[in-house]
Amino acid sequence: MKYMEIKDLIAAELKNYSSNQMIPSERYLALKFDCSRETVRKAYEQLRAEDKIYKLQNVGWFVSNKKIQYFPNSIENFRTYTKAQGFNARTDLISTQRVDQFEGSDLFSPESRSLGFMEIIRLRYADDVPVLLEYNYLPIALFPNVLEYDVITSVQDVIKHSFHYDYTSSQLKIKNTGVSPFASQHLGIPSSQTATYIERISKSGELIIEYDVEIWPQDKIEMTLDVHP
């Protein structure tokens, strides 16, 4: 059987599965359809391209959930906009460390750079599926002892309510990028897959207060942008 025929047969069977439910392995379907695993893999890759399934590395294939709607012109935090869309959101703290330089550190003023930066790496989940690997960089000169606060739930809330800086504007750079071994491990996606890379520079007035990098599996979000004349 050709892989497109198998793809159609699998697509029909997906109606019997729930969102985020694991589906049969490539080996099982190769035996069922009397074909090679490579043929089944091509069928699965086509279904992934159609956003019907997704893969977690070293685990298996799953039925896709609805995508997170990402609004680039919004400053709402992850927890707020995912919950508003009906997702169960949670966050794991991966690591924190003080760094002197990173890509983007030269954007900050000399005064902000004087004491270095706190790097905070978190893994975000929607309905228990890892969907976002996030790096936050905060100048220690502006946010001393920031780790004494609840940065796991929301860095933005800590900055706003504990240090009294408002987020007044952001600049975003969005591109597709390869997946590093670190991102592959935590997001559960193959290193051969590309991801959506979002770099966000946040300001309070004219002062840059945060540099944020978001890495999303491409099949987890859709960009929505309102444009007014």
N, C-alpha and C positions, 0 to 999 in steps of 0.2 A: 504493500500500500504506500502511496505517496504521502509525504508529511502533511500536505494540505488536507487530504482526506481524513487523516488521523486528527488533525487540528479541529476539523468540523465535528468529529465524533466526540472529542473531549469537550468542546464548547457546549455541546448539547447536554453532556453529563454534568457540567458545572451548575446547572440549574438545581441540582439535588444537594448542593453544598451551601453552607453559610459563609458569610464574609470572614476572612482570616482562618478558614478551616483548611487543614492540610489535605492535599489531593494525592492520588496514587503516584508512586515513584516512577522514574523513567524505566527502571528495570522491570517493574510489574507490568507496565503498559507495553513494553517491548515483547514480553511473553504473551500478553493478552492479544496483541494485534499481529503477532508473528513477524516482527520486524526488528531492525537494529535499534539500539538505544540512541544512536545518533539521529535516527529518523524521528523518534519521540522527542528528543531534545530540540530539534528544529521546530516541531509543532508547538512545544511549550514556549520557545522563544518568540514565535509568531503571536501566540496568545498574550505573552508579556508585552509585545509591541502594541497590542490592541488594548492594553491596560485591564485585561481580564484576570490575570494572575501575577504573582510576584514570587521571587525566590529569596530565601534566607540561606546564606552559604553554610554548608555542612549540616543543614537541617532538612530542607526540601522545598517543595512548591506549595503555594497557598492561594486561595481565592482572594482577589483584590477587594479591599474595602473602598468606600467612597473616598475621593481625594480631599485633602485639606485645601480649602480656598485661601490663597495667600494674597494679601492686599499690600503691595509695595508702598502705597502712599499712607498706610496706617502705622501708628506707633504703638498699637496694642501689643501686649506681650503674648508669648506662646500659650500660656495657660488660659488667658482670657479669650483669645479668638478660637482656640480649639474647643473649649467648653461651649462657647456660643454656637458652634457648629455640631454639637451633639457628641463629641468625642470624650472619652475618659482620659484625661491628661495626667501624666506623672513625669518626674525627672530624677535621674540618677546623677550624682556628682562623681565625675571620673577623676579629676585631679585639680589641685591648685598649686601655684608656685610663683615666686617673684622672678621676673625677667627684666633685663635691661633694654633689650631690643626685640623687635618682631617686625614682620611686614606691616607697615603702617605706622610704626612708632614715630617716624620723622614728621608725621602730620601734626603731632601735638606740640604745644609751645615748649620752649626750654624750661620754663618753670614747672610745667606738668611732667616733663621727662626727668626732672632732677633726682627723684628718688626711685625711679624705675616704675614697673607696672606689675599689677597682680593679674596673672593669667588664670582664668577659671574655665575648665572644660566640663561640659555637661552633656548627657545623652537624654534626649527627649522622646517620650513615648505617647502614642495615641492609640487607645484601645489595646494597650500592652504590646504594640508593635513599635520597634525603634524607627523613628522617622526623621530625626534631626540630631546631628552632632554639632554642638555649638561651642565656639571659643569666644570668651569675653576678655577684653584687656582694659583695665582701669588704672589710671595714674594714681600711684600711692600718695603723691603730694595732695591730691584732691580728696582721696578716700582712704585715709589712714584707718587701720584696723577693720577694714571692710569685711573680713572673714568672721568677725564677731556677730555678723547679722545673717539673716536667712537668704544667702545668695543661691541656694539650691532651688527654691521655689521661684524667685524672681529677682534678678539683679536690678531690673528697672525700678521695682518697688522700693528696694533698699536705697537706691540713689535718690529717688524722689522724696521718700518719707523720712529716711534717716539722715541724709546729707543735704536735703532741701535744694536739689537741682532739678529744674523742670526740663523735660525733653521738648525742645521747641522746633527742631528740624533735624532731618536725616538725609544723608546722601548715600544712594545705593549703587553698587556695581554688581551686575548679575551675569554669570557666564556658565557654560558647561565645562566640567573639568574631569580629569581622571580621578580614580579613587585610590587613596593611599592605603597601605596595609593596615594602618591604624583605623582609618574610617571603615575599611572593609570589615575588620574584626568587630567593631562596635555596632555598625549598621546592618551587618549580616548580608552584605551584597558582594557579588564577585568583584575582584580587582579589575576585571576586564570591562566592567560596566562604568558608564559615566554618571556623574552626579551634578546636581544644580548647586553652584557655589554663589553665595550672596555675601558681599562685603558691605557692612553698614557703618557709616561714620555718624555718630550722634552728637548734636550740639545743644548746649543751653545758652541761648543768645548767640554770641560769637565764639564761645568757648567750647572746644571739643572735649567731651566728657567720657566718651566710650568708643572703642573700636570693637566691632563684633563680626565674626565670620560664622556663617551658617552653611552646613553641608547637608543637602537633602537628597535621598534617592529620587530619581526623576519621576518614578511612578507614584509618588506620595503626595505631590502638590500640583495645583493649577494656579497660575498667576491671573489675578483679576485686578484691572486698573481702570478706574473711572477717569475719563478725560473730559474736561469742560472747556468750551471756547472762551 
